[in-house]
Amino acid sequence: MGGSVSCCISPRESPKNHRIELELEECPFTAEDVSEDTGTYLQHISDRELPDELAHEANPSDHPGATTLFLNKSQTDVREKRKSNYMNNVSPGLAMRKYSSCSTIFLDDSTVSQPNLKNTIKCVALAIYYNIKNRDSSRSLDIFDEKKHPLSRQKVADDYFAVNPEHKLIYRFIRTLFNSAQLTAECAIVTLVYLERLLTYAELDICPSNWKRIVLGAILLASKVWDDQAVWNVDYCQILKDIAVEDMNEMERHFLELLQFNINVPASVYAKYYFDLRSLADDNNFGFLLEPLSNKRAQKLEAISRLCEDRYKNLSKTCLRKSVSADNLGAVKNTKAILS
């Protein structure tokens, strides 16, 4: 064991110095913490990572072990629906689901590397809906306030801050942007990651007064980071014709600053959000369309699996190369042209 660090305190020393001494005695240094060359040992960044038992307290957009905000906020409604169905003897819809057997395997056309666009957008809109509905408060910033920075020339209602948007309204807003900008399903998942990262980093709440601009800012950033051919801010001004490009630039700059310029999305976090979205769909009886696994679909899945395996083998050989968003998982989407 190493000795603790202490200092001499005279009766005339200030109470502040005495408090420092007590803090040093409570946190002793060991011999391993001191280097002959550099003095005090500097921790490696990997040594400061949170252990697994504290993962639930970490930021869900950074740590793969932390529960996503939307899944946590949706549990209240899910429990109420299950209780109501039980009290009213209503089937939760399990009888309509298809289950695999020894002779038939039912699968949908959505995978973690190639999600279904329409279903993914619906799930992301549902996740945003629960974040709005079950928010703790209504903390916001002026840059995201739709009253102060409107997206259209239509007059904003006086009670715009009090009425929660429906799931269909959120879905139509996101679908319009994705269809017009020709964005991918993977971009929708990264959009949700950035949105929840903004809420935790900046200690904000997504609410009726700011949800459109927050979603727009997350889509704007995700499209530039994820897609190979990024959409320019001026292109979004062609979709939302009443918004100025200067406003888009200012919102993007604030969004990045609030994220502390952390736009990295590890593959483990991306996968967690994908499967949590599927869990959210199941909890709300919004299942993906299941079809029997045919020989043609099996061959496509096998080809995708081989391409993914070969790609990650190549990545392991060049691990020193700088990684990009979601650990280059998005490059798998290039196999669509090969398999079509």
C-alpha positions in Angstrom: 0.0 0.0 0.0 1.2 3.5 -0.7 1.3 6.3 1.7 -1.2 9.1 1.7 -0.3 12.6 0.7 -0.5 15.2 3.4 0.8 18.6 4.1 1.7 20.6 7.2 -1.0 23.0 8.5 -0.2 25.8 10.9 -2.8 27.2 13.2 -2.9 30.3 11.1 -3.6 28.5 7.8 -6.9 29.2 6.1 -9.8 26.7 6.4 -9.7 26.3 2.7 -6.2 24.7 2.9 -7.3 22.5 5.8 -10.2 21.3 3.6 -7.8 20.4 0.8 -5.8 18.4 3.2 -8.8 16.4 4.3 -9.8 15.7 0.7 -6.3 14.4 -0.1 -6.3 12.2 3.0 -9.6 10.7 1.9 -8.3 9.9 -1.6 -4.8 8.5 -1.0 -2.4 7.9 -3.9 -0.7 4.5 -4.3 2.7 3.9 -5.6 1.3 2.8 -9.0 -0.2 6.3 -9.4 3.2 8.0 -9.5 5.7 7.7 -12.4 9.3 8.6 -12.1 9.3 10.5 -15.3 6.0 12.3 -15.3 5.0 12.4 -11.6 1.3 11.8 -11.1 0.0 8.9 -13.3 -2.5 10.0 -16.0 -5.4 7.7 -16.5 -6.0 6.3 -19.9 -9.4 7.1 -21.4 -10.4 3.4 -21.4 -9.8 3.3 -17.6 -12.5 6.0 -17.2 -15.2 4.1 -19.0 -18.2 3.2 -16.9 -18.5 -0.4 -15.6 -21.4 -2.5 -16.6 -23.2 -2.2 -13.3 -23.4 1.6 -13.9 -24.5 1.3 -17.5 -28.1 2.1 -16.7 -27.1 5.5 -15.4 -25.1 6.3 -18.6 -26.2 8.3 -21.6 -28.1 5.9 -23.8 -26.9 7.5 -27.0 -23.3 6.8 -26.0 -23.4 3.6 -23.9 -24.8 0.4 -25.5 -25.8 -0.9 -22.1 -28.1 2.0 -21.1 -31.8 1.9 -21.8 -33.0 4.2 -24.6 -35.1 7.2 -23.5 -38.1 6.4 -25.7 -38.3 2.7 -24.6 -38.2 3.8 -21.0 -40.9 6.5 -21.4 -43.2 4.1 -23.4 -43.4 1.5 -20.6 -46.0 3.5 -18.7 -48.4 3.4 -21.6 -47.6 -0.2 -22.4 -48.4 -1.3 -18.8 -51.7 0.7 -18.9 -52.7 -1.0 -22.2 -51.9 -4.4 -20.9 -53.9 -3.8 -17.7 -56.8 -2.4 -19.7 -56.7 -5.4 -22.1 -56.7 -7.8 -19.1 -59.5 -6.1 -17.3 -61.7 -6.1 -20.5 -60.7 -9.6 -21.6 -59.3 -8.1 -24.8 -56.7 -10.1 -26.8 -53.5 -8.1 -27.2 -53.2 -9.3 -30.8 -50.9 -12.2 -30.2 -53.3 -14.5 -32.1 -52.7 -12.5 -35.3 -48.9 -13.1 -35.2 -47.2 -15.7 -37.2 -44.8 -18.1 -35.5 -42.1 -20.2 -37.2 -42.4 -24.0 -37.1 -40.1 -26.9 -38.1 -41.3 -26.7 -41.7 -41.8 -22.9 -42.1 -39.7 -19.9 -41.0 -41.4 -16.5 -41.0 -39.1 -13.4 -41.4 -39.6 -9.8 -42.3 -37.5 -7.9 -44.8 -35.9 -5.7 -42.2 -32.4 -6.3 -40.8 -30.0 -4.3 -38.7 -27.9 -3.4 -41.7 -30.8 -2.9 -44.1 -33.9 -1.8 -42.2 -37.2 -1.3 -43.9 -37.6 2.4 -44.6 -41.4 2.8 -44.0 -41.5 0.7 -40.8 -38.4 2.4 -39.4 -39.8 5.9 -39.9 -43.1 4.8 -38.2 -41.1 3.4 -35.3 -38.9 6.5 -35.0 -42.0 8.7 -35.1 -43.6 6.6 -32.3 -40.4 6.9 -30.2 -40.5 10.7 -30.6 -44.2 10.7 -29.7 -43.5 8.9 -26.4 -40.6 11.3 -25.7 -43.0 14.2 -26.1 -46.0 12.7 -24.3 -44.2 11.4 -21.2 -41.7 14.2 -20.8 -40.7 15.3 -17.3 -41.0 19.0 -18.1 -40.8 21.5 -21.0 -37.3 22.8 -21.0 -36.3 24.4 -24.3 -34.2 26.9 -26.1 -35.2 29.8 -28.3 -33.4 28.4 -31.3 -35.8 25.5 -31.3 -39.0 27.4 -30.5 -41.4 27.3 -33.5 -43.1 30.5 -32.4 -39.9 32.5 -32.6 -38.5 30.6 -35.6 -41.5 29.3 -37.7 -41.0 26.7 -40.4 -43.9 28.1 -42.5 -45.8 31.3 -43.0 -48.9 29.8 -41.4 -49.8 31.4 -38.1 -48.7 29.3 -35.1 -51.6 28.6 -32.8 -51.6 30.4 -29.4 -51.8 27.0 -27.6 -49.0 25.5 -29.7 -47.0 24.7 -26.6 -49.8 22.8 -24.8 -51.2 20.4 -27.4 -49.1 17.2 -27.9 -48.8 16.2 -31.6 -50.3 12.8 -32.6 -48.1 10.0 -33.9 -49.5 10.4 -37.4 -48.5 14.1 -37.5 -45.0 13.3 -36.5 -44.8 10.4 -39.0 -46.0 12.6 -41.9 -43.5 15.3 -41.1 -40.5 12.9 -41.0 -41.8 10.9 -44.1 -42.0 14.2 -46.1 -38.4 15.0 -45.4 -37.1 11.5 -46.0 -39.0 11.0 -49.2 -38.1 14.5 -50.6 -34.4 14.2 -49.6 -34.3 10.5 -50.5 -32.8 9.5 -47.1 -32.2 6.0 -46.0 -33.7 4.0 -43.1 -30.3 3.9 -41.3 -30.4 7.7 -41.3 -33.7 7.6 -39.4 -32.1 5.5 -36.6 -29.1 7.8 -36.4 -31.6 10.8 -36.3 -33.1 9.3 -33.2 -29.7 8.8 -31.6 -28.8 12.4 -32.2 -32.2 13.6 -30.9 -31.8 11.7 -27.6 -28.2 12.7 -27.3 -29.3 16.4 -27.5 -31.9 15.9 -24.8 -29.4 14.4 -22.4 -26.4 16.6 -23.2 -28.3 19.9 -23.2 -30.8 18.8 -20.5 -33.7 19.7 -22.8 -37.2 18.3 -23.3 -38.8 17.7 -26.7 -42.3 19.2 -26.4 -45.0 20.6 -28.7 -43.2 24.0 -29.1 -39.9 22.6 -30.3 -40.3 19.1 -31.7 -40.4 20.0 -35.4 -37.1 22.0 -35.2 -35.4 19.5 -33.1 -36.3 16.7 -35.4 -35.3 18.8 -38.4 -31.9 19.5 -36.8 -31.3 15.9 -36.1 -32.3 14.8 -39.6 -30.1 17.6 -41.1 -27.1 16.4 -39.1 -27.7 12.6 -39.6 -28.0 13.0 -43.3 -24.6 14.7 -43.5 -22.9 12.2 -41.3 -24.4 9.0 -42.5 -25.4 9.3 -46.2 -22.7 9.2 -48.8 -24.3 12.0 -50.7 -25.3 14.5 -48.1 -28.2 16.9 -48.6 -27.2 20.5 -48.4 -29.1 23.0 -46.2 -30.3 24.8 -49.2 -32.0 21.6 -50.4 -34.0 21.5 -47.2 -35.1 25.0 -48.0 -36.6 23.7 -51.2 -38.6 21.2 -49.2 -39.6 23.7 -46.5 -40.0 26.7 -48.7 -40.7 29.3 -46.0 -37.5 28.7 -44.0 -34.3 30.7 -44.7 -31.0 29.0 -45.2 -29.5 31.3 -42.6 -31.9 29.9 -40.1 -30.9 26.4 -41.0 -27.2 27.2 -40.6 -27.8 28.8 -37.2 -29.8 25.8 -36.0 -27.2 23.4 -37.2 -24.5 25.3 -35.4 -26.4 25.3 -32.2 -27.2 21.6 -32.5 -23.6 20.7 -32.9 -22.5 22.9 -30.0 -25.1 21.3 -27.7 -23.9 17.9 -28.8 -20.4 19.0 -27.9 -19.5 18.1 -31.5 -19.9 14.4 -30.6 -21.4 12.9 -33.8 -19.9 9.4 -33.4 -22.4 6.6 -33.3 -20.8 3.2 -32.4 -22.2 0.1 -34.1 -23.3 -1.3 -30.7 -25.4 1.9 -30.0 -26.8 1.8 -33.5 -27.8 -1.9 -33.0 -29.3 -1.2 -29.6 -31.6 1.6 -31.0 -32.6 -0.7 -33.9 -33.7 -3.6 -31.7 -35.3 -1.2 -29.1 -37.4 0.2 -32.0 -38.5 -3.3 -32.9 -39.4 -3.9 -29.2 -41.4 -0.7 -29.2 -43.2 -1.9 -32.3 -44.1 -5.2 -30.7 -45.3 -3.4 -27.5 -47.7 -1.3 -29.5 -48.9 -4.2 -31.7 -47.2 -2.6 -34.6 -45.5 -5.7 -36.0 -43.3 -6.0 -39.1 -44.8 -7.9 -42.0 -43.7 -11.5 -41.8 -43.4 -13.7 -44.8 -42.3 -17.3 -45.3 -38.6 -17.7 -45.9 -38.2 -18.9 -49.5 -35.1 -20.2 -51.2 -34.5 -16.8 -53.0 -34.8 -14.8 -49.7 -32.5 -17.3 -47.9 -29.8 -16.9 -50.6 -30.0 -13.1 -50.3 -29.6 -13.3 -46.5 -26.7 -15.6 -46.9 -25.0 -13.3 -49.4 -25.5 -10.3 -47.1 -24.1 -12.3 -44.2 -21.0 -13.2 -46.2 -20.4 -9.6 -47.4 -20.7 -8.4 -43.8 -18.3 -11.0 -42.5 -15.7 -10.3 -45.2 -16.0 -6.5 -44.6 -15.4 -6.8 -40.9 -12.5 -9.1 -41.5 -10.9 -6.4 -43.6 -11.8 -3.8 -41.0 -10.0 -5.8 -38.3 -6.8 -5.8 -40.4 -6.9 -2.0 -40.7 -8.1 -1.2 -37.2 -5.6 1.7 -37.0 -7.5 3.6 -39.7 -9.8 6.3 -38.4 -13.4 5.0 -37.9 -16.5 6.7 -39.2 -20.1 6.9 -38.0 -21.5 3.6 -36.8 -18.2 1.8 -37.4 -18.7 1.8 -41.2 -21.8 -0.3 -40.8 -23.6 1.8 -43.4 -21.4 0.6 -46.2 -23.3 -2.7 -46.1 -26.2 -0.8 -47.9 -24.1 -0.9 -51.0 -25.0 -4.6 -51.4 -28.5 -3.7 -52.3 -27.5 -3.1 -55.9 -25.7 -6.4 -56.0 -28.6 -8.4 -54.6 -31.4 -6.7 -56.6 
